[in-house]
Amino acid sequence: MPEGSSTAATAARRGVSGHAAAGRDASAAAAPAREVLFREAALEASAPGVSGSEARHDELLRVRNLSCGYGRRRVLEGLDFSLWSGFFCGLLGPNGSGKSTLINNLCRVYEPLGGSIELAGRDIRGYDRAALARQVAVVPQDTHVSFPFSVREVVAMGRNPHLRGLFSKGYKEDDPVVDRVLEELGIAHLAPAVITRISGGERQLVLLARALVQEPRLLLLDEPTSNLDIRHAVRILRLVEERVRTGGLAVLAIFHDLNLASVFADYLFMLKDGGIACQGETREVIRREVLREVFGTELLVYTPDELGWPQVAVPPAGFC
């Protein structure tokens, strides 16, 4: 399981069952399922001979003593952590703490200044670009698309890493994987639409579809719900969560909304001052004293009975 996670007894997280909208019964039923998630990972990690396709929660990405930055400026230094299949991990921190920088280093948009990144037991520098794209997909923060491609064309571009041969076409619009993902995300009706003429929420779904048709093992999300209304934000996160629960996808997502992070993420990393200030199971990280230390502001943390995991509120001025 992700490094530093607690024992199963204190690491109760969400299972495949849904959210707490169904009330207290759903919340009570979800708690054992969350414990199962961490218990399974702990057992797999300790059981001899359980690996590869047999393991639901194998260590997929291993980062050691990683330093990231731009030119000579180091933004992050000495990072050590792991990401595991079947876990939805969140990345939190103040503006400028290096969240996007880390994402860009994990997918080799930028090369690290030091340390190592191993993907599936292999140095990430040993993958060519196509091979890496078959393992790792990214949904960027910026959804701006300038050219009038159709939605189907944009999504089909995600199949490029799977094409073989020197003279292969750039992408195949009739690829059955494209059709399947468009249907699963509920945007098949948008396939002929021009990408520049759909809404921001729809565009973000298209970019998620493009990432998913890569059929990655690791999905990196750079603020996937920024500038989206709550309906579209929840829809996108639930679609991703379903892939984690049913398909064993590993996810690392940048969040600014602490409440969405608490609801969807199993495990959180908090960045501050060039390093990981705190990491752990979500209930261990979404705590008043941790948030005060990381964000430098006073917040209220409470756990509604109907929900079963912490939520964050801003107190009024003068609140003690």
ChimeraX attribute file (.defattr): number of C-alpha atoms within 10 A of each C-alpha:
attribute: neighborCount
match mode: 1-to-1
recipient: residues
	/A:1	24
	/A:2	27
	/A:3	16
	/A:4	13
	/A:5	19
	/A:6	16
	/A:7	13
	/A:8	18
	/A:9	12
	/A:10	13
	/A:11	23
	/A:12	25
	/A:13	26
	/A:14	28
	/A:15	23
	/A:16	15
	/A:17	14
	/A:18	14
	/A:19	17
	/A:20	19
	/A:21	11
	/A:22	11
	/A:23	13
	/A:24	15
	/A:25	12
	/A:26	17
	/A:27	21
	/A:28	15
	/A:29	14
	/A:30	23
	/A:31	17
	/A:32	16
	/A:33	17
	/A:34	20
	/A:35	19
	/A:36	19
	/A:37	24
	/A:38	28
	/A:39	18
	/A:40	15
	/A:41	23
	/A:42	18
	/A:43	14
	/A:44	19
	/A:45	17
	/A:46	9
	/A:47	10
	/A:48	8
	/A:49	10
	/A:50	14
	/A:51	14
	/A:52	12
	/A:53	8
	/A:54	10
	/A:55	18
	/A:56	22
	/A:57	27
	/A:58	24
	/A:59	24
	/A:60	22
	/A:61	22
	/A:62	21
	/A:63	17
	/A:64	15
	/A:65	14
	/A:66	20
	/A:67	22
	/A:68	26
	/A:69	20
	/A:70	12
	/A:71	7
	/A:72	8
	/A:73	9
	/A:74	15
	/A:75	19
	/A:76	24
	/A:77	19
	/A:78	15
	/A:79	18
	/A:80	17
	/A:81	17
	/A:82	17
	/A:83	24
	/A:84	25
	/A:85	24
	/A:86	28
	/A:87	26
	/A:88	26
	/A:89	24
	/A:90	26
	/A:91	26
	/A:92	25
	/A:93	23
	/A:94	15
	/A:95	12
	/A:96	13
	/A:97	19
	/A:98	23
	/A:99	24
	/A:100	19
	/A:101	19
	/A:102	23
	/A:103	21
	/A:104	19
	/A:105	18
	/A:106	22
	/A:107	21
	/A:108	15
	/A:109	11
	/A:110	15
	/A:111	15
	/A:112	22
	/A:113	19
	/A:114	15
	/A:115	15
	/A:116	17
	/A:117	25
	/A:118	18
	/A:119	23
	/A:120	15
	/A:121	11
	/A:122	13
	/A:123	13
	/A:124	18
	/A:125	14
	/A:126	11
	/A:127	13
	/A:128	9
	/A:129	12
	/A:130	14
	/A:131	12
	/A:132	18
	/A:133	23
	/A:134	20
	/A:135	19
	/A:136	22
	/A:137	24
	/A:138	26
	/A:139	22
	/A:140	19
	/A:141	16
	/A:142	12
	/A:143	16
	/A:144	12
	/A:145	11
	/A:146	8
	/A:147	9
	/A:148	13
	/A:149	15
	/A:150	17
	/A:151	27
	/A:152	25
	/A:153	21
	/A:154	21
	/A:155	28
	/A:156	25
	/A:157	18
	/A:158	25
	/A:159	24
	/A:160	18
	/A:161	19
	/A:162	14
	/A:163	14
	/A:164	10
	/A:165	6
	/A:166	6
	/A:167	7
	/A:168	10
	/A:169	10
	/A:170	13
	/A:171	18
	/A:172	17
	/A:173	16
	/A:174	11
	/A:175	12
	/A:176	12
	/A:177	17
	/A:178	26
	/A:179	18
	/A:180	14
	/A:181	20
	/A:182	25
	/A:183	14
	/A:184	12
	/A:185	17
	/A:186	11
	/A:187	17
	/A:188	16
	/A:189	10
	/A:190	16
	/A:191	19
	/A:192	12
	/A:193	15
	/A:194	16
	/A:195	24
	/A:196	16
	/A:197	12
	/A:198	13
	/A:199	11
	/A:200	18
	/A:201	20
	/A:202	18
	/A:203	18
	/A:204	24
	/A:205	25
	/A:206	26
	/A:207	19
	/A:208	26
	/A:209	26
	/A:210	26
	/A:211	27
	/A:212	27
	/A:213	26
	/A:214	25
	/A:215	20
	/A:216	18
	/A:217	23
	/A:218	27
	/A:219	25
	/A:220	24
	/A:221	24
	/A:222	23
	/A:223	19
	/A:224	26
	/A:225	24
	/A:226	18
	/A:227	13
	/A:228	16
	/A:229	11
	/A:230	11
	/A:231	9
	/A:232	17
	/A:233	18
	/A:234	16
	/A:235	15
	/A:236	20
	/A:237	18
	/A:238	15
	/A:239	14
	/A:240	21
	/A:241	25
	/A:242	16
	/A:243	17
	/A:244	22
	/A:245	20
	/A:246	12
	/A:247	13
	/A:248	21
	/A:249	24
	/A:250	28
	/A:251	27
	/A:252	23
	/A:253	26
	/A:254	25
	/A:255	23
	/A:256	18
	/A:257	13
	/A:258	17
	/A:259	17
	/A:260	18
	/A:261	25
	/A:262	23
	/A:263	20
	/A:264	20
	/A:265	24
	/A:266	26
	/A:267	28
	/A:268	28
	/A:269	23
	/A:270	23
	/A:271	24
	/A:272	21
	/A:273	15
	/A:274	18
	/A:275	19
	/A:276	20
	/A:277	14
	/A:278	19
	/A:279	21
	/A:280	20
	/A:281	25
	/A:282	25
	/A:283	20
	/A:284	17
	/A:285	19
	/A:286	23
	/A:287	17
	/A:288	15
	/A:289	15
	/A:290	15
	/A:291	21
	/A:292	13
	/A:293	13
	/A:294	17
	/A:295	16
	/A:296	11
	/A:297	11
	/A:298	16
	/A:299	17
	/A:300	15
	/A:301	17
	/A:302	15
	/A:303	12
	/A:304	11
	/A:305	13
	/A:306	15
	/A:307	20
	/A:308	23
	/A:309	21
	/A:310	22
	/A:311	20
	/A:312	19
	/A:313	12
	/A:314	11
	/A:315	11
	/A:316	8
	/A:317	6
	/A:318	5
	/A:319	7
	/A:320	6
